[in-house]
Amino acid sequence: VCCLAALITLSFGGAVGLMFLMLGCALPQYNQYWPLFVLFFYVLSPIPYCIARRLVDDTDATSNACKELAIFLTTGIVVSAFGLPIVFARAALIYWDACALVLTGNTVIFATILGFFLVFGSNDDFSWQQW
């Protein structure tokens, strides 16, 4: 039951985040689809951490360089996703209002991705081999 509620909440968060992204692109006063390039960052952001989790033995309580590198790369991807709409707005490719909508969508989407890893990543009976 807890897993089902978490899944529904995460899917709602993803839908709301994508709604903000699409509003920043498709509203008639904006009508520029450049911000859709942040979708690449949404797909890329969990990849380093997922690879590191498969390579690293979690029984080691000490800090691990592979996991820290994965977190560093993920942070770079997330910062790039927030920076790209700002660069687009500064270059006058999109309006600042559209930039604000895209940044709101980024916040919601990345919070949803983080929520997925917090809910499903720490569970002992959860296995990545299911995917």
ABEGO torsion letter per residue (X at the ends): XAAAAAAAAAAAAAAAAAAAAAAAAABAAAGBAAAAAAAAAAAAAAAAAAAAAAABBAABABBBAAAAAAAAAAAAAAAAAAAAAAAAAAAGABBAAAAAAAAAAAAAAAAAAAAAAAAAAABAABBAAAX
